[in-house]
Amino acid sequence: MSGLVLAGRRIALLDRARVYTCGITPYDVTHLGHASTFVWVDTLTRVMRRLLGVEPIVCRNVTDVDDVLSAAALRAGTRYDDFAAFQQFVFEGDMSALNVRTPEYEPWVHRYIPAVVRLAEALIAVGAAYERGGSVYFRGRSVLDRSGLDETEALELAAEYGGRPDDEAKDDPFDTAVWQAAEPGYPAWPSPWGQGRPGWHAECVAMALSVFGPAVDLHAGGADLRFPHHAYHAAMAEQFSGVTPYARAWFHAGTVTVGGAKMAKSAGNLVLLSDVLGDWPASVVRLLILDRPWHQSWDYHPDLLDAAAARLESLHRAAGRPGTASATDRLRDLLSDELDVPAALDLAIEAGGETARTLIPTLGLS
């Protein structure tokens, strides 16, 4: 049976797999934390295609309508869409340099505004949302219950990610905007409730449902998006479609920290992808990211690149040897069971030959 085990869950697959990946909000340069998520997703899809005979259909959105982006464009003295287009161009160059395959679908939020309006109308119709003061709010108390978080922690995360839990127009602090009434300095579009813009979670719901329909096989993104973004995405999608679960499996790649702190511009600890790629080949950077459990958060240090380069050299030497009998079946088993890249590398370096030569392109190292 072709399939994967991810986060302890077996996912049977036929000939294709629908993979939705949360893309970037293009307001700044790409850092190693961004790259980690997209390298892992790229590797997952390579394993599907090369070892499992499953064709992944990938949708990676562009969040070009976002309050943080609008604020950055305002500071730069330019339109939000021009600002986003330039930043996305830079990001795509970074992904190409890192040997990350271009997704089959790349929806931009500004093209899906009507879909968000229809989503809001449908959620109101089934009682899952309500309109107030030109905004439409999704009833989110049940999202807290499914998150597994205590209320204090969930409120802190909601506030951190722009959920405005203190908005007095809401019935409940865990309600979230599907449609936000217009505010000065932000782009706005017409709707049945007046001028406004889509809420963050609703944007991804509208794009994912429009591209793939009511469900996906895998929904991927950084572990930091688990709550509130992914939790609200799933809840809205299920209320809209009536299909549960929205995602057959979730792929939450571990975050990258520096000195124990999450990599973020606000923390002043960004490791820019362009800087790393200026000093090291893309294959070394990919192996730095991949030679660990996919769901494990890790702390970056420059010395890790030296270790990754040595590991890659061992793999290339192994590929140049005649090798023992092919161990590609074992390689497939390891990579289809929790994407065990470290064990696959150990196997390929020991076996050499065909096994190592199979692993190199499967990990995107060539």
Summary of the structure (lengths in Angstrom):
residues: 366
radius of gyration: 21.4
end to end distance: 28.5
largest distance: 71.2
contacts: 1238
relative contact order: 0.15
helix: 50%
strand: 18%
